[in-house]
């Protein structure tokens, strides 16, 4: 090796990911993941800001009312009561599966996953969310959305037994999830992840209930 080549190699030094104990390419992979997460956060914040700054006076009261109605799963308990009263045996079974799915999902999200996420609520003042949209800002952590998780858990739980009833319930759950962003109490990603978690947990719950009833 010539002195010039050796000097160039010395000045260049080891390439990325070639340090002791580092696998080749691991540094670039972690950098890519961090960059992707940063972009996702930017999109999340941009969507929240766009919704906050878009005037929707005809929607504001309705979104606030619906968001409030879903507090403590009151909307879903009322829906379950109607199903149980007018739906016969299938309605009672669907209502039960819906409420059990909500209970399992709410416990999982609020007692475990929110503590893991550790995400603070959005700043409605900084993003200029109109006062007319406001509902009470929860004191709990933001990620994932418990309202969205419970909404989709109930819809999926009922839909397991009564698929046709599950269709409007899923539509209502989607509006409830959106209302949490519209009123400024959640980031968009909170409700997206919450909705997916509610669906998955409800499917697991209803399968367990089906196995239990099938064995008795």
SERO-4910 file (N, C-alpha, C, O; in steps of 0.05 Angstrom, whole numbers):
BEGIN
 pado doro    nc1    nc2    nc3   cac1   cac2   cac3    cc1    cc2    cc3    oc1    oc2    oc3
  Unk    A     17    -24      0      0      0      0     18     25      0     37     26     15
  Unk    A     12     44    -17     28     68    -18     21     86      6      0     82     19
  Unk    A     40    105     12     35    123     34     10    139     29     -5    146     48
  Unk    A      4    147      4    -19    163     -2    -45    148      3    -64    159     14
  Unk    A    -46    122     -5    -69    105      0    -74    100     29    -97    102     39
  Unk    A    -52     94     44    -55     90     73    -65    114     87    -82    112    105
  Unk    A    -55    138     79    -64    163     91    -94    168     86   -108    177    104
  Unk    A   -103    161     62   -131    165     55   -148    147     72   -170    155     81
  Unk    A   -139    122     75   -155    103     91   -156    112    120   -177    109    133
  Unk    A   -133    123    130   -133    132    158   -152    155    162   -166    157    183
  Unk    A   -152    174    142   -169    198    145   -199    190    143   -216    202    156
  Unk    A   -204    171    126   -232    163    122   -243    149    146   -266    154    154
  Unk    A   -228    131    159   -236    117    183   -256     96    177   -264     92    154
  Unk    A   -266     83    197   -285     61    193   -311     73    183   -320     94    191
  Unk    A   -324     57    167   -350     66    155   -372     64    176   -367     54    198
  Unk    A   -396     73    169   -420     72    187   -426     43    195   -427     26    178
  Unk    A   -431     39    220   -439     13    230   -416     -7    232   -421    -30    238
  Unk    A   -391      2    229   -368    -16    230   -353    -15    256   -332    -27    258
  Unk    A   -364     -1    275   -350      1    301   -352    -24    316   -367    -42    308
  Unk    A   -337    -27    339   -338    -51    355   -366    -57    365   -379    -39    375
  Unk    A   -375    -82    362   -401    -90    372   -424    -80    356   -447    -84    365
  Unk    A   -420    -68    333   -442    -58    317   -444    -74    291   -425    -77    277
  Unk    A   -468    -84    286   -473    -98    261   -473    -79    238   -483    -57    240
  Unk    A   -463    -87    215   -464    -70    191   -493    -64    184   -510    -82    183
  Unk    A   -498    -39    179   -525    -31    171   -544    -25    194   -565    -13    189
  Unk    A   -537    -33    219   -555    -28    241   -559      1    247   -581     10    254
  Unk    A   -537     17    244   -539     45    249   -557     59    229   -574     75    236
  Unk    A   -554     51    203   -570     63    182   -600     55    186   -617     71    180
  Unk    A   -605     31    195   -632     22    199   -645     38    222   -668     47    219
  Unk    A   -631     41    244   -642     57    266   -646     86    259   -665     99    267
  Unk    A   -628     97    242   -631    124    233   -656    127    215   -671    146    217
  Unk    A   -661    106    199   -684    107    181   -710    105    198   -729    119    192
  Unk    A   -710     89    218   -734     86    236   -739    113    250   -762    122    251
  Unk    A   -718    125    260   -721    151    274   -732    172    255   -749    188    262
  Unk    A   -721    172    230   -730    191    211   -759    187    203   -775    206    200
  Unk    A   -767    161    201   -795    154    194   -814    163    216   -835    175    211
  Unk    A   -806    158    241   -822    166    264   -825    197    266   -846    207    272
  Unk    A   -803    211    260   -804    240    260   -823    250    238   -839    269    243
  Unk    A   -823    238    215   -841    246    194   -870    240    201   -888    256    196
  Unk    A   -874    217    214   -901    209    222   -912    229    243   -936    236    242
  Unk    A   -895    238    261   -903    258    281   -910    284    268   -929    297    276
  Unk    A   -895    292    248   -900    316    233   -927    315    219   -942    335    220
  Unk    A   -933    293    207   -959    289    193   -981    290    214  -1002    302    209
  Unk    A   -977    276    236   -997    275    257  -1004    303    267  -1027    310    270
  Unk    A   -983    319    272   -988    346    281  -1000    363    260  -1017    380    266
  Unk    A   -993    359    235  -1004    375    213  -1034    370    210  -1050    388    205
  Unk    A  -1042    344    212  -1070    337    210  -1086    350    233  -1108    360    229
  Unk    A  -1075    348    257  -1089    360    280  -1092    390    276  -1114    400    281
  Unk    A  -1071    403    267  -1072    432    263  -1092    439    241  -1106    459    244
  Unk    A  -1093    423    220  -1111    429    198  -1140    427    207  -1157    444    200
  Unk    A  -1146    407    223  -1173    403    233  -1180    426    252  -1202    437    251
  Unk    A  -1161    433    269  -1166    455    289  -1172    481    275  -1188    497    285
  Unk    A  -1158    487    253  -1160    513    241  -1181    515    218  -1184    536    205
  Unk    A  -1195    493    213  -1216    493    192  -1242    500    205  -1252    485    223
  Unk    A  -1255    522    198  -1281    530    210  -1303    510    202  -1308    505    179
  Unk    A  -1316    498    222  -1338    479    218  -1359    484    239  -1365    467    255
  Unk    A  -1372    508    238  -1391    515    259  -1415    496    260  -1426    492    282
  Unk    A  -1423    485    238  -1446    466    238  -1439    439    250  -1457    425    259
  Unk    A  -1414    432    250  -1405    407    261  -1398    408    291  -1400    389    305
  Unk    A  -1390    432    299  -1378    434    326  -1395    424    348  -1386    408    365
  Unk    A  -1420    433    349  -1438    424    371  -1443    394    370  -1443    381    391
  Unk    A  -1448    384    346  -1453    355    343  -1430    338    352  -1433    318    366
  Unk    A  -1405    346    344  -1382    331    352  -1377    332    382  -1370    312    395
  Unk    A  -1382    355    394  -1379    358    423  -1399    341    438  -1393    328    458
  Unk    A  -1424    342    428  -1445    326    441  -1440    296    439  -1443    282    459
  Unk    A  -1431    287    416  -1426    258    412  -1402    250    429  -1402    228    441
  Unk    A  -1381    266    429  -1357    260    445  -1364    257    474  -1355    239    488
  Unk    A  -1381    276    484  -1390    275    512  -1407    250    518  -1405    238    539
  Unk    A  -1424    243    499  -1442    220    502  -1426    194    505  -1435    175    518
  Unk    A  -1402    193    493  -1386    169    494  -1370    167    520  -1356    147    524
  Unk    A  -1370    187    537  -1356    186    562  -1365    162    579  -1389    157    581
  Unk    A  -1346    149    591  -1353    125    608  -1369    104    593  -1384     89    606
  Unk    A  -1367    104    567  -1381     84    550  -1411     86    553  -1425     66    549
  Unk    A  -1422    109    561  -1451    112    564  -1466    106    538  -1487     94    539
  Unk    A  -1455    116    516  -1468    112    490  -1471     82    484  -1491     73    474
  Unk    A  -1450     67    491  -1450     38    484  -1467     22    504  -1479      2    496
  Unk    A  -1468     31    528  -1486     18    547  -1515     22    540  -1532      4    542
  Unk    A  -1521     46    531  -1549     52    522  -1555     35    497  -1577     25    494
  Unk    A  -1536     33    479  -1541     17    454  -1545    -12    461  -1562    -25    450
  Unk    A  -1529    -22    481  -1532    -50    489  -1559    -54    502  -1571    -76    498
  Unk    A  -1569    -35    517  -1596    -38    529  -1617    -40    508  -1636    -56    510
  Unk    A  -1616    -23    487  -1635    -25    465  -1634    -52    451  -1655    -64    446
  Unk    A  -1610    -61    446  -1607    -87    433  -1619   -109    450  -1633   -127    439
  Unk    A  -1614   -109    476  -1624   -129    493  -1654   -129    495  -1667   -150    497
  Unk    A  -1666   -105    493  -1695   -103    496  -1710   -111    470  -1731   -123    472
  Unk    A  -1699   -103    447  -1714   -107    423  -1702   -129    405  -1715   -136    384
  Unk    A  -1679   -139    411  -1666   -158    393  -1669   -187    399  -1657   -204    386
  Unk    A  -1685   -193    420  -1689   -221    426  -1664   -234    437  -1646   -220    448
  Unk    A  -1663   -260    435  -1639   -275    446  -1613   -266    432  -1593   -263    445
  Unk    A  -1614   -263    406  -1590   -255    391  -1581   -227    400  -1557   -222    402
  Unk    A  -1601   -209    404  -1594   -183    413  -1582   -182    440  -1563   -167    445
  Unk    A  -1592   -199    458  -1580   -200    485  -1552   -211    484  -1534   -202    498
  Unk    A  -1548   -231    467  -1521   -243    465  -1502   -223    452  -1479   -220    461
  Unk    A  -1511   -208    432  -1494   -188    419  -1487   -166    439  -1465   -156    440
  Unk    A  -1507   -157    454  -1503   -136    474  -1482   -144    494  -1465   -129    502
  Unk    A  -1485   -169    503  -1466   -179    523  -1437   -180    512  -1419   -171    525
  Unk    A  -1435   -190    487  -1408   -192    476  -1396   -164    471  -1372   -159    473
  Unk    A  -1414   -145    463  -1404   -118    460  -1394   -105    485  -1373    -93    486
  Unk    A  -1409   -109    507  -1402    -96    532  -1377   -110    545  -1360    -97    556
  Unk    A  -1376   -136    542  -1352   -150    552  -1327   -141    536  -1306   -138    548
  Unk    A  -1330   -138    510  -1308   -128    494  -1299   -100    503  -1275    -94    504
  Unk    A  -1319    -83    509  -1312    -56    519  -1297    -58    545  -1278    -43    549
  Unk    A  -1306    -75    563  -1294    -77    589  -1265    -87    587  -1247    -75    600
  Unk    A  -1260   -107    570  -1233   -117    566  -1215    -96    554  -1192    -92    562
  Unk    A  -1226    -83    533  -1210    -63    519  -1204    -39    537  -1181    -29    537
  Unk    A  -1224    -29    552  -1219     -6    569  -1198    -12    590  -1181      5    596
  Unk    A  -1200    -35    602  -1180    -43    622  -1152    -44    610  -1133    -35    622
  Unk    A  -1150    -56    587  -1124    -59    574  -1112    -32    566  -1088    -27    571
  Unk    A  -1128    -15    554  -1119     11    545  -1113     30    568  -1091     41    569
  Unk    A  -1132     33    586  -1129     53    607  -1110     45    630  -1097     62    641
  Unk    A  -1109     19    635  -1092     11    658  -1064      2    650  -1046      2    666
  Unk    A  -1061     -4    624  -1034    -14    616  -1022      3    593  -1000     14    597
  Unk    A  -1036      5    571  -1023     17    547  -1019     47    549   -998     57    539
  Unk    A  -1037     61    562  -1032     90    566  -1007     95    582   -992    114    576
  Unk    A  -1002     79    602   -978     83    618   -953     77    602   -932     89    607
  Unk    A   -955     59    583   -933     52    566   -928     74    546   -905     82    540
  Unk    A   -950     86    535   -947    107    514   -936    132    525   -919    145    512
  Unk    A   -945    141    549   -935    165    563   -937    190    546   -920    208    548
  Unk    A   -957    192    529   -960    216    512   -979    236    525  -1000    228    534
  Unk    A   -971    261    525   -987    282    536  -1009    290    516  -1008    285    492
  Unk    A  -1030    303    527  -1052    312    511  -1043    336    493  -1024    349    499
  Unk    A  -1057    340    471  -1051    363    453  -1055    389    468  -1071    391    487
  Unk    A  -1042    410    458  -1046    437    469  -1066    451    452  -1060    462    430
  Unk    A  -1091    452    461  -1113    464    445  -1109    494    442  -1116    505    421
  Unk    A  -1097    507    462  -1093    536    460  -1072    542    438  -1077    561    423
  Unk    A  -1051    528    438  -1030    533    418  -1040    528    390  -1032    543    371
  Unk    A  -1057    508    386  -1067    502    359  -1093    516    352  -1104    512    331
  Unk    A  -1102    533    371  -1126    550    365  -1151    534    359  -1166    540    340
  Unk    A  -1156    513    375  -1181    498    372  -1203    515    382  -1202    525    405
  Unk    A  -1224    520    366  -1246    538    374  -1259    530    400  -1263    506    405
  Unk    A  -1265    550    417  -1277    545    443  -1304    530    440  -1310    513    457
  Unk    A  -1318    535    419  -1344    522    415  -1342    492    412  -1363    478    414
  Unk    A  -1319    482    406  -1315    453    403  -1308    439    429  -1310    415    432
  Unk    A  -1299    454    448  -1286    443    472  -1305    425    488  -1328    431    493
  Unk    A  -1293    402    496  -1304    385    517  -1283    385    539  -1261    395    535
  Unk    A  -1290    374    562  -1270    373    584  -1245    358    575  -1247    336    564
  Unk    A  -1223    370    580  -1197    357    574  -1191    336    595  -1189    342    618
  Unk    A  -1189    310    587  -1184    289    606  -1156    293    620  -1138    305    608
  Unk    A  -1154    283    644  -1129    285    658  -1111    261    652  -1087    261    660
  Unk    A  -1122    241    639  -1106    217    633  -1087    222    610  -1089    243    596
  Unk    A  -1069    204    605  -1050    206    583  -1065    202    556  -1088    193    556
  Unk    A  -1053    210    534  -1067    213    509  -1066    188    492  -1086    182    477
  Unk    A  -1045    173    492  -1041    151    473  -1044    123    487  -1030    118    507
  Unk    A  -1061    106    475  -1080    110    453  -1106    120    464  -1110    123    488
  Unk    A  -1125    127    446  -1151    138    454  -1169    116    465  -1175     97    452
  Unk    A  -1177    120    490  -1195    101    503  -1223    102    491  -1236     81    488
  Unk    A  -1232    126    484  -1259    129    472  -1260    114    445  -1279     99    440
  Unk    A  -1239    117    429  -1239    104    403  -1237     73    406  -1250     58    392
  Unk    A  -1220     65    425  -1217     36    429  -1244     24    439  -1252      3    429
  Unk    A  -1257     37    457  -1283     26    467  -1304     26    446  -1320      7    444
  Unk    A  -1304     47    429  -1324     49    408  -1322     26    388  -1341     13    381
  Unk    A  -1297     21    379  -1293      0    360  -1295    -28    373  -1303    -47    359
  Unk    A  -1289    -30    398  -1292    -55    412  -1322    -63    413  -1329    -86    409
  Unk    A  -1339    -43    420  -1368    -49    421  -1378    -56    393  -1393    -76    391
  Unk    A  -1371    -41    373  -1380    -47    346  -1371    -75    337  -1387    -89    325
  Unk    A  -1346    -81    342  -1336   -108    333  -1349   -130    350  -1354   -152    340
  Unk    A  -1353   -125    376  -1365   -145    393  -1393   -151    385  -1401   -175    383
  Unk    A  -1409   -131    380  -1437   -135    370  -1437   -147    342  -1453   -165    336
  Unk    A  -1419   -137    325  -1418   -146    298  -1411   -176    295  -1418   -189    276
  Unk    A  -1397   -187    315  -1391   -215    315  -1416   -232    316  -1417   -254    304
  Unk    A  -1437   -222    329  -1462   -237    332  -1483   -227    312  -1498   -243    301
  Unk    A  -1484   -201    307  -1503   -188    289  -1489   -171    268  -1487   -147    272
  Unk    A  -1478   -183    247  -1462   -167    228  -1476   -143    216  -1463   -122    212
  Unk    A  -1502   -145    211  -1516   -122    199  -1517    -99    218  -1515    -76    210
  Unk    A  -1521   -105    244  -1522    -83    264  -1494    -72    268  -1491    -48    275
  Unk    A  -1474    -88    263  -1446    -79    266  -1438    -57    246  -1421    -41    252
  Unk    A  -1452    -56    223  -1445    -36    203  -1450     -8    213  -1432      9    213
  Unk    A  -1475     -1    221  -1479     26    231  -1464     32    257  -1456     54    262
  Unk    A  -1459     11    273  -1443     15    297  -1415     22    291  -1403     39    304
  Unk    A  -1403     10    271  -1376     17    262  -1375     45    251  -1356     60    256
  Unk    A  -1396     53    237  -1397     81    227  -1398    100    250  -1385    121    250
  Unk    A  -1415     94    270  -1417    112    293  -1390    112    308  -1382    134    318
  Unk    A  -1377     90    311  -1351     89    324  -1331    106    310  -1315    119    323
  Unk    A  -1332    106    283  -1314    123    268  -1318    153    273  -1299    168    275
  Unk    A  -1344    160    276  -1350    188    281  -1341    196    309  -1331    218    314
  Unk    A  -1346    177    328  -1337    182    356  -1306    186    357  -1296    205    370
  Unk    A  -1292    169    342  -1263    171    342  -1254    199    330  -1237    212    341
  Unk    A  -1267    206    308  -1261    232    296  -1267    255    315  -1252    275    317
  Unk    A  -1289    253    330  -1297    274    348  -1276    280    369  -1274    302    379
  Unk    A  -1260    260    376  -1239    264    396  -1217    282    385  -1204    297    401
  Unk    A  -1213    281    359  -1193    300    347  -1206    327    342  -1194    348    347
  Unk    A  -1231    326    333  -1246    351    327  -1248    369    352  -1245    393    350
  Unk    A  -1253    357    375  -1255    372    400  -1228    379    412  -1227    393    432
  Unk    A  -1207    368    400  -1180    376    408  -1168    360    431  -1146    368    441
  Unk    A  -1180    338    439  -1169    324    463  -1151    301    455  -1139    289    473
  Unk    A  -1148    295    429  -1131    274    420  -1116    281    395  -1127    295    378
  Unk    A  -1092    270    392  -1078    271    367  -1091    250    348  -1102    230    357
  Unk    A  -1089    254    321  -1101    235    303  -1090    207    306  -1105    187    305
  Unk    A  -1064    204    311  -1053    177    314  -1064    163    339  -1065    138    340
  Unk    A  -1071    178    359  -1083    166    383  -1109    151    376  -1113    128    385
  Unk    A  -1126    163    360  -1151    151    353  -1148    128    333  -1163    109    334
  Unk    A  -1129    131    315  -1124    110    295  -1115     84    310  -1126     63    305
  Unk    A  -1095     87    327  -1085     64    342  -1106     53    361  -1109     29    363
  Unk    A  -1120     71    374  -1142     62    392  -1163     46    378  -1173     26    388
  Unk    A  -1171     55    354  -1191     41    338  -1182     13    331  -1197     -6    332
  Unk    A  -1157     11    323  -1146    -15    315  -1144    -34    339  -1151    -57    338
  Unk    A  -1135    -23    362  -1134    -39    386  -1161    -49    395  -1164    -72    402
  Unk    A  -1181    -31    394  -1208    -39    402  -1218    -62    385  -1231    -80    395
  Unk    A  -1213    -60    359  -1223    -81    340  -1209   -108    346  -1222   -129    348
  Unk    A  -1183   -107    349  -1168   -132    354  -1175   -144    381  -1180   -168    383
  Unk    A  -1177   -128    402  -1184   -138    429  -1212   -149    429  -1217   -169    443
  Unk    A  -1230   -137    414  -1258   -147    413  -1258   -174    399  -1273   -192    407
  Unk    A  -1243   -177    378  -1242   -202    363  -1231   -225    381  -1242   -247    381
  Unk    A  -1211   -219    397  -1200   -238    415  -1220   -245    437  -1223   -269    445
  Unk    A  -1234   -225    447  -1254   -229    468  -1277   -246    458  -1285   -265    472
  Unk    A  -1288   -239    435  -1311   -254    425  -1303   -283    418  -1320   -301    421
  Unk    A  -1279   -288    409  -1271   -315    403  -1269   -331    429  -1277   -354    430
  Unk    A  -1259   -318    450  -1258   -332    476  -1286   -338    486  -1292   -359    497
  Unk    A  -1305   -319    483  -1332   -323    491  -1346   -345    475  -1361   -361    486
  Unk    A  -1340   -345    449  -1352   -367    432  -1342   -394    440  -1358   -413    441
  Unk    A  -1316   -396    447  -1306   -422    456  -1318   -430    483  -1324   -453    487
  Unk    A  -1322   -410    500  -1334   -416    526  -1363   -426    523  -1370   -446    535
  Unk    A  -1379   -412    507  -1406   -420    503  -1408   -447    488  -1426   -463    492
  Unk    A  -1389   -451    470  -1389   -476    455  -1383   -500    472  -1390   -523    465
  Unk    A  -1369   -496    494  -1361   -518    512  -1381   -523    534  -1377   -541    550
  Unk    A  -1403   -507    535  -1423   -509    556  -1451   -514    545  -1470   -517    560
***
